[in-house]
Amino acid sequence: MNNTAARRSEKRRMLMLAAIALVAIATIALVDVIFVYQGQISVSQTAPLKFLTGPNGNNPVRNIHRK
């Protein structure tokens, strides 16, 4: 194997090792967020959206699936 091919092979090997290390670190970080994070989520109740049609928006939309 000539010198250029050896350098290319070494670069490819280093890039592959860097990619594997990045995947491992990202996996550990994701597991930390999923299983360790204990935040609190607050949800406030809101009224459902009501859509009106017509030129002035004064005709309620009919539910076509209601029987």
DRENPA-3360 file (N, C-alpha, C; in nm, 2 decimals, always signed):
BEGIN
1 = MNNTAARR = +0.09/-0.12/+0.00/+0.00/+0.00/+0.00/+0.09/+0.12/+0.00 ~ +0.06/+0.22/-0.09/+0.14/+0.34/-0.09/+0.11/+0.44/+0.02 ~ +0.19/+0.54/+0.03/+0.18/+0.64/+0.14/+0.04/+0.71/+0.13 ~ -0.01/+0.75/+0.02/-0.13/+0.82/+0.00/-0.25/+0.74/+0.05 ~ -0.25/+0.61/+0.01/-0.36/+0.52/+0.05/-0.36/+0.50/+0.20 ~ -0.24/+0.49/+0.26/-0.23/+0.47/+0.40/-0.28/+0.59/+0.48 ~ -0.25/+0.71/+0.43/-0.30/+0.83/+0.49/-0.45/+0.84/+0.48 ~ -0.50/+0.80/+0.37/-0.65/+0.81/+0.35/-0.72/+0.70/+0.44;
9 = SEKRRMLM = -0.66/+0.59/+0.45/-0.71/+0.49/+0.54/-0.71/+0.53/+0.69 ~ -0.60/+0.60/+0.73/-0.59/+0.65/+0.86/-0.69/+0.76/+0.89 ~ -0.72/+0.85/+0.79/-0.82/+0.95/+0.81/-0.96/+0.89/+0.82 ~ -0.98/+0.79/+0.74/-1.11/+0.73/+0.74/-1.14/+0.66/+0.88 ~ -1.03/+0.60/+0.93/-1.04/+0.53/+1.06/-1.07/+0.63/+1.17 ~ -1.00/+0.74/+1.16/-1.02/+0.85/+1.26/-1.16/+0.91/+1.26 ~ -1.21/+0.93/+1.14/-1.34/+0.98/+1.12/-1.45/+0.88/+1.17 ~ -1.42/+0.75/+1.15/-1.51/+0.65/+1.20/-1.51/+0.64/+1.35;
17 = LAAIALVA = -1.40/+0.65/+1.41/-1.39/+0.65/+1.56/-1.45/+0.78/+1.61 ~ -1.44/+0.89/+1.55/-1.50/+1.01/+1.60/-1.66/+1.00/+1.58 ~ -1.70/+0.94/+1.48/-1.85/+0.92/+1.46/-1.90/+0.83/+1.57 ~ -1.83/+0.72/+1.59/-1.88/+0.63/+1.70/-1.88/+0.69/+1.83 ~ -1.78/+0.77/+1.86/-1.77/+0.85/+1.99/-1.89/+0.94/+2.00 ~ -1.92/+1.01/+1.89/-2.03/+1.11/+1.89/-2.16/+1.04/+1.92 ~ -2.18/+0.93/+1.85/-2.31/+0.85/+1.87/-2.32/+0.80/+2.02 ~ -2.21/+0.76/+2.07/-2.21/+0.71/+2.21/-2.24/+0.83/+2.31;
25 = IATIALVD = -2.18/+0.94/+2.29/-2.21/+1.06/+2.37/-2.36/+1.10/+2.36 ~ -2.41/+1.11/+2.23/-2.54/+1.15/+2.21/-2.64/+1.05/+2.28 ~ -2.61/+0.92/+2.27/-2.70/+0.82/+2.33/-2.70/+0.84/+2.48 ~ -2.59/+0.86/+2.54/-2.58/+0.88/+2.69/-2.66/+1.01/+2.73 ~ -2.65/+1.11/+2.65/-2.72/+1.24/+2.68/-2.87/+1.22/+2.66 ~ -2.91/+1.14/+2.56/-3.05/+1.12/+2.54/-3.11/+1.03/+2.66 ~ -3.04/+0.93/+2.70/-3.08/+0.85/+2.81/-3.10/+0.94/+2.94 ~ -3.00/+1.03/+2.96/-3.01/+1.11/+3.07/-3.13/+1.20/+3.07;
33 = VIFVYQGQ = -3.17/+1.25/+2.95/-3.29/+1.34/+2.94/-3.41/+1.25/+2.96 ~ -3.42/+1.14/+2.91/-3.54/+1.05/+2.91/-3.56/+1.00/+3.05 ~ -3.46/+0.94/+3.12/-3.48/+0.87/+3.24/-3.45/+0.95/+3.37 ~ -3.37/+1.05/+3.36/-3.32/+1.12/+3.48/-3.39/+1.25/+3.50 ~ -3.43/+1.32/+3.39/-3.49/+1.45/+3.40/-3.62/+1.44/+3.47 ~ -3.64/+1.53/+3.57/-3.77/+1.52/+3.64/-3.83/+1.66/+3.65 ~ -3.86/+1.72/+3.53/-3.91/+1.85/+3.53/-4.06/+1.84/+3.55 ~ -4.12/+1.96/+3.55/-4.27/+1.97/+3.58/-4.33/+2.04/+3.46;
41 = ISVSQTAP = -4.44/+1.98/+3.41/-4.51/+2.04/+3.30/-4.64/+2.09/+3.35 ~ -4.66/+2.22/+3.32/-4.79/+2.28/+3.36/-4.87/+2.31/+3.23 ~ -5.00/+2.27/+3.24/-5.09/+2.28/+3.13/-5.21/+2.36/+3.18 ~ -5.25/+2.46/+3.10/-5.37/+2.54/+3.13/-5.48/+2.50/+3.03 ~ -5.60/+2.49/+3.08/-5.71/+2.45/+3.00/-5.76/+2.57/+2.92 ~ -5.79/+2.55/+2.79/-5.84/+2.66/+2.71/-5.96/+2.61/+2.64 ~ -6.04/+2.70/+2.59/-6.16/+2.67/+2.52/-6.13/+2.62/+2.38 ~ -6.21/+2.53/+2.32/-6.18/+2.48/+2.18/-6.19/+2.60/+2.08;
49 = LKFLTGPN = -6.12/+2.58/+1.97/-6.13/+2.68/+1.87/-6.27/+2.68/+1.80 ~ -6.32/+2.79/+1.76/-6.45/+2.80/+1.70/-6.43/+2.88/+1.57 ~ -6.46/+2.81/+1.45/-6.44/+2.88/+1.32/-6.57/+2.93/+1.27 ~ -6.57/+3.05/+1.22/-6.69/+3.10/+1.15/-6.66/+3.13/+1.01 ~ -6.76/+3.11/+0.92/-6.75/+3.14/+0.78/-6.83/+3.25/+0.74 ~ -6.82/+3.29/+0.61/-6.91/+3.39/+0.56/-6.83/+3.52/+0.54 ~ -6.89/+3.62/+0.48/-6.81/+3.75/+0.45/-6.78/+3.82/+0.58 ~ -6.86/+3.81/+0.68/-6.83/+3.88/+0.81/-6.80/+3.78/+0.92;
57 = GNNPVRNI = -6.78/+3.66/+0.89/-6.75/+3.55/+0.99/-6.86/+3.53/+1.09 ~ -6.99/+3.53/+1.04/-7.10/+3.52/+1.13/-7.18/+3.39/+1.11 ~ -7.13/+3.30/+1.03/-7.19/+3.17/+1.00/-7.11/+3.06/+1.07 ~ -7.16/+2.99/+1.17/-7.08/+2.88/+1.23/-7.05/+2.77/+1.13 ~ -6.94/+2.70/+1.14/-6.91/+2.59/+1.05/-6.99/+2.47/+1.10 ~ -7.06/+2.40/+1.01/-7.14/+2.29/+1.05/-7.05/+2.16/+1.05 ~ -7.09/+2.07/+1.14/-7.02/+1.94/+1.15/-7.09/+1.85/+1.05 ~ -7.02/+1.82/+0.94/-7.08/+1.74/+0.84/-7.09/+1.59/+0.88;
65 = HRK = -7.02/+1.55/+0.98/-7.02/+1.41/+1.02/-7.12/+1.38/+1.13 ~ -7.19/+1.48/+1.18/-7.29/+1.46/+1.28/-7.42/+1.40/+1.22 ~ -7.48/+1.30/+1.28/-7.60/+1.25/+1.23/-7.71/+1.25/+1.33;
% end
